[in-house]
């Protein structure tokens, strides 16, 4: 039985339906003074890398203080537009039931996300998915450039061996980060990667979505979770 679940957020638990990109553009303008004409690849990438590579697309070299300024602006944008995020985005089908069921079986749950921590919290709070998340155990976009390091940090913060953890995410990058730490993966094809791509990337189990709560609990906890 896995005693710790590491959740990805975007396209695993929620879909912002384009609001996230708009808020990134707002924060980019506020922090750099330039409009965001294009954005670097975002799937499975941490916020530090997205900001740095997006800035390079606009001819700018940045340092950590620039990223910190952007992260603050991004958090403020999410706070200001929380109502719009709630209206236009949505929790993915089965997400709330999955979180509730795993909590009922005593599984600790946290987040391994490319989002910075305050944005991670806002995104899940907006959709009522935050109550079972142990935020202090998680790892976030400000902690590292790589998913593998985020997973390692999370295991360290949770004082949990890899064999007792499972990561649930929607991208090959999630799978790669888990595999680098010998963590089991349940992939969900609710993002841009289809089931074949996720299996090919090495996920031990692939679900089309989170609707089958009983199956998800069985995959996390085993056949006899009690």
C-alpha positions in Angstrom: 0.0 0.0 0.0 1.3 3.5 -0.9 1.3 5.7 2.1 1.9 8.9 0.2 0.4 10.2 -3.0 2.2 13.0 -5.0 -0.4 14.8 -7.1 0.3 16.9 -10.1 -2.2 19.8 -10.5 -2.8 21.1 -14.0 -4.7 18.6 -16.3 -4.5 16.0 -13.5 -6.8 17.6 -10.9 -8.0 20.8 -12.6 -8.2 22.5 -16.0 -8.0 26.3 -16.0 -9.4 26.5 -19.6 -6.8 29.1 -20.7 -7.1 31.4 -17.6 -3.7 30.2 -16.4 -2.0 31.4 -19.6 -3.8 34.8 -19.4 -2.6 35.2 -15.8 0.9 34.3 -16.7 0.8 37.0 -19.4 -0.4 39.6 -16.9 2.3 38.7 -14.5 5.0 38.7 -17.2 4.0 42.2 -18.2 3.9 43.5 -14.6 7.3 41.9 -13.8 9.2 42.6 -17.0 7.5 45.6 -18.5 7.1 43.7 -21.8 3.9 42.0 -23.1 4.1 38.3 -23.5 3.9 37.7 -27.2 4.6 34.0 -26.9 5.2 31.5 -24.1 7.7 28.7 -23.8 6.5 25.0 -23.6 4.7 24.5 -20.3 3.7 20.8 -20.1 5.5 19.2 -17.3 7.9 22.1 -16.9 8.5 24.1 -13.7 7.5 27.7 -13.4 11.2 28.8 -13.1 12.0 27.2 -16.5 8.9 28.5 -18.2 9.6 32.1 -17.1 13.3 31.9 -18.0 12.6 30.4 -21.5 9.7 32.8 -22.1 11.9 35.7 -21.3 14.6 34.4 -23.7 12.0 34.3 -26.4 11.6 38.0 -25.8 15.3 38.7 -25.9 15.8 39.0 -22.1 18.2 37.2 -19.8 16.9 36.8 -16.3 18.1 35.9 -12.8 16.5 34.6 -9.7 15.3 38.0 -8.5 13.5 38.4 -11.8 11.8 35.1 -11.3 10.8 36.0 -7.7 9.3 39.2 -9.0 7.3 37.3 -11.6 6.2 34.7 -9.0 4.8 37.4 -6.8 3.0 39.0 -9.7 1.6 35.7 -10.7 0.3 35.0 -7.2 -1.3 38.4 -7.1 -2.9 37.8 -10.5 -4.4 34.5 -9.3 -5.8 36.2 -6.2 -7.4 39.0 -8.1 -8.9 36.7 -10.7 -9.9 33.8 -8.5 -13.6 34.3 -9.3 -12.9 34.2 -13.0 -10.7 31.1 -12.6 -13.6 29.4 -10.8 -16.1 30.5 -13.4 -14.1 29.5 -16.5 -12.0 26.6 -15.2 -13.1 23.4 -13.4 -12.1 20.5 -11.3 -11.6 17.4 -13.5 -14.2 14.7 -13.2 -13.5 12.4 -10.3 -10.8 14.6 -8.7 -12.7 15.4 -5.5 -13.9 11.9 -5.0 -10.4 10.6 -5.5 -9.0 12.9 -2.9 -11.7 12.1 -0.4 -11.4 8.3 -0.9 -7.7 8.2 -0.5 -8.0 10.3 2.7 -10.6 7.9 4.0 -8.0 5.1 3.6 -5.4 7.1 5.6 -3.2 7.9 2.6 -1.2 11.1 3.0 -1.6 13.4 0.0 0.6 16.3 -1.2 1.5 18.1 -4.4 4.5 17.9 -6.7 3.9 20.7 -9.1 5.6 23.1 -11.5 3.4 25.8 -10.1 4.8 27.9 -7.3 3.4 27.0 -3.9 1.0 30.0 -3.4 -0.5 29.5 -6.9 -0.8 25.8 -6.2 -2.8 26.5 -3.1 -5.0 29.1 -4.8 -5.8 26.7 -7.8 -6.9 23.9 -5.5 -8.7 26.1 -3.0 -10.7 27.7 -5.9 -12.1 24.3 -6.8 -12.5 23.0 -3.3 -9.7 20.4 -3.7 -7.3 21.6 -1.0 -8.6 20.1 2.2 -6.7 16.9 2.2 -3.4 18.3 0.8 -0.4 18.4 3.2 1.2 21.5 1.7 4.4 21.4 3.8 5.3 18.0 2.4 5.0 19.1 -1.2 7.6 20.5 -3.7 6.9 23.4 -6.1 8.0 25.4 -9.0 10.3 27.7 -7.0 12.1 24.7 -5.5 13.9 23.4 -8.6 14.1 23.4 -12.4 13.5 19.7 -12.7 10.6 17.3 -11.8 13.1 14.7 -10.6 14.4 17.0 -8.0 10.9 18.0 -7.0 10.0 14.4 -6.4 13.2 13.8 -4.4 12.5 16.9 -2.3 9.0 15.7 -1.6 10.1 12.3 -0.5 12.6 13.9 1.8 10.1 16.4 3.3 7.6 13.6 3.8 10.3 11.3 5.2 9.0 8.5 3.0 10.9 5.9 1.0 10.2 5.7 -2.7 8.5 2.3 -2.4 5.8 3.8 -0.2 4.9 6.6 -2.6 3.0 6.9 -5.9 2.8 9.9 -8.2 -0.3 10.7 -10.2 0.2 13.0 -13.2 -0.6 13.5 -16.8 2.7 14.1 -18.6 5.8 12.1 -19.6 7.7 14.6 -17.5 5.8 13.5 -14.4 6.6 9.9 -15.2 10.3 10.7 -15.8 10.5 12.6 -12.5 9.0 9.7 -10.6 11.1 7.1 -12.4 14.3 9.0 -11.5 13.4 8.4 -7.9 12.0 4.9 -8.3 8.5 6.1 -7.5 5.5 4.3 -9.0 3.4 6.2 -11.4 -0.3 6.3 -12.2 -0.7 8.4 -15.3 -4.0 10.1 -16.2 -4.7 10.9 -19.9 -6.7 14.0 -19.1 -4.1 16.4 -20.5 -2.3 16.6 -23.8 -0.7 13.2 -23.7 -2.8 10.2 -24.7 -2.8 6.8 -23.1 -0.4 5.3 -25.6 2.1 8.1 -25.0 1.9 7.7 -21.2 2.3 3.9 -21.3 5.3 4.3 -23.7 6.9 6.8 -21.2 6.8 4.0 -18.6 3.8 4.6 -16.4 2.9 1.4 -14.4 -0.8 2.2 -14.8 -2.7 4.6 -17.1 -6.3 5.8 -16.6 -8.4 7.8 -19.1 -9.6 10.0 -16.2 -10.2 9.9 -12.4 -13.9 8.9 -12.6 -13.3 5.3 -11.4 -12.6 6.0 -7.7 -12.6 2.3 -6.7 -10.0 1.5 -9.3 -7.8 4.4 -8.4 -7.9 3.4 -4.7 -7.1 -0.2 -5.6 -4.1 1.0 -7.7 -2.8 3.2 -4.9 -3.6 1.0 -1.9 -3.7 -2.6 -3.3 -6.6 -5.0 -3.4 -7.1 -4.9 0.4 -6.6 -1.2 1.4 -7.8 -1.8 4.9 
